[in-house]
Every structure is written in C-alpha cells, then in structure tokens.
Amino acid sequence: MKITKLETFLVKPRWLFLKIHTDEGLVGLGEPILEGRARTCAEAVAELAPYLIGKDPTRVVHHWQAMYRHAFYRGGPILTSALSGVEQALWDLAGKALDVPVYKLFGGPTRDRIRLYKGGGDPETIGDHIAAGFTAFKTGVAGGRPARIVENKAFVDRAADRFAALRQAAGPEVDLAIDFHGAISPQTAKLLIKAIEPYQPMFVEEPCQCQNVDVLADIARSTYLPIATGERVFTKWGFREILEKGAASILQPDLCHAGGINEVRLIAGMAEASYAGIAPHNPLGPISLAACLQLDASIPNFIAQEHTTLGEGYLKKPFVFKDGFVELPTGPGLGIELDEDAMEDKIDHDWRNPESYLQDDGSVVDW
C-alpha cells in the first residue's frame, strides 16, 4: 500500500479535516488543526506531502520521526499540529489495513468504556446534564469580567461564590473541574485557588500560563488540589519539564497539537512513571475525538475525556453517550466514517480567535 494524495478541507465551525488516500482505496482521517490557524495548518500539511507520497503509510513511527526531525526547526504549535493530524490519519490507515482498532495495535484496551466530561457547567442547567448522564464537568472562572494582573477581593469572591453555587447544585458525588485558561496571573492564582479549595474541584486547569513552569510548580506545591495543564504543551520533550518539576499531576495533551496518538501515548507513559493522570484536551471535532478514544482505551492512567461533539451531522455513526461514558469503538482504524452528505453545508469557514480587551483602558487580555 502506498500513499497517493493528501487532501485537507475546512469544516465548520472551525476545524480542518485531512484525508490521506492510498493506491488500495483505503483513506485515513486526521484533524491537523490549530484553532484560528486552519489555513496555515493546511499549508503545513501540504509541505509534508512530498515526503509522504509513494510511501507505505503503516510505518507510522518511522514517518513521525522523519517528519519531525528532518524539519531541522522542530516543534511549535503549527508544525506539531500538522504532524499530529497526519499521524492520526496514518494510524487510521494502519488499523484499516489490518482490520483492527488502533488501540489493539497498542496492546488492546485497558478499559471497556470511556468517561466523558462536559464543558460549560452552570448552576442553572447542571441538573439537566446530570439527568442526561454526565458525572463530570468543567467550568471557567466567573469573576464578572476579564482578570487583571492584581485582582481585588470582589473579583475573587464572585468567582468563588459562582463555583460554590455550582458545587451546591451538582452535589458532592459529581466531579467539577475549573479552568483558569492561563488568563489568571500568578499574583491572583493562589488567592483564587485558596477560595475554591473548600468545594474540592476535580482539578484546577492552567492556573497560570503553561510556559511559566517554575511558577506553575510553585502553585502546585501551595495547594492540595490537583493542578492540570498541557493543551499548549507539545511533544514528550515539552511535558518532560512539567513532570520533572512537579508542576502538574494531571496532564492534558491535545492529540491534535502534541504530536498525535502515539506521541501522547508516550507522554502518558512518562506521566504514569510520575504517578500522574491523563485527561486529554479536545475542544475540536469528531476525528479528534475518535483519535482520543483510541488513546484513552490504550493507557492505564486515563481520567476523563473532554469533547464538544459526538459526531452528529459529521459521522455516519456518531458515538453514543450513556451513563457518563461512550463504548469503545470497534471498527478498524479510528473506527469512524465521515457522512459526506450531512457535511455538505459545513464545508469552509473563516473562524478567527476572539479579541479581548480590558474595558477599563482597552489593553489586551487573554481569552
């Protein structure tokens, strides 16, 4: 089997899908996307095509090494996201060629079903989502406005009170995580964490910018709450420092950014050796979710899976959610098939990253 063509296409609301075609008619699917940089990623994928065309797609790890190391200038969000989507599609082809799910190529499943958590929980509607089967949620910091470098007591109180209300509405059995999104300064992060500690969030995500590893480690040492990070960290080399410095005990690599399925599996092995868990980041589309589920099935230290869609309107057979979980996919490769007819009205988009400014003085704030 030889690769004959790489094809990318923009998909609403903000995604980029990839098809890798072969001379045997098999097609591999991947999501080589960085949010707000879809066209840049598409061009980065096109630059990988001359290497891949004519080669055996099942030599996945060899191709990853070649595409990563022959670039000379390695890593970064754009190049690694392009590489991640290509790697997903290669594993899809390898599984289809052998007629087995990808997780069986990694030694078989370590669990029978995959726990999902829902984003955007609020006190008014969380009861409905619990009734629908969700047992885990992730919310944001509700301080009433974007955070400043040094925050006042009112901001911290508003955010803590909102999380307390969410805990009261959900009850003690439900897992509630909170995402600071790297938009809270180190000057405020410890205050806010201390204020929400009594309500025992499942984890505190990105309490400061993830590049600030020493400060992240200091925050982790200052609380008994689990600290999570990883959506903006790339490859095993990026996660090494996080683990070595004890900056987080829950890692959240994104399979569309961090290097793909096998790279995140290696990261999970590093995390296991440090007694850390894996909760993959995924605010993207159904191909990304399918890749995540293959990874989740194959590692022992999986916690819960983020998602935005189960594939309705994109997949011929969307994933079925029940009692907090989805069943393991059983089809070959990633176990999915795109519904081309349903996707006709979803092709192309011009999504851009939000632009946020502080109302007081018009200065730029993180989103």
PyMOL commands that set and color helices and strands:
alter all, ss='L'
color gray80, all
select helices_A, chain A and resi 38-52+60-69+77-98+102-105+126-131+153-170+186-199+213-221+235-244+261-273+286-298+344-346
alter helices_A, ss='H'
color red, helices_A
select strands_A, chain A and resi 3-11+15-22+27-30+113-119+136-140+175-179+204-205+227-229+250-251+277-278+305-306+321-322+325-327
alter strands_A, ss='S'
color yellow, strands_A
deselect
rebuild
show_as cartoon
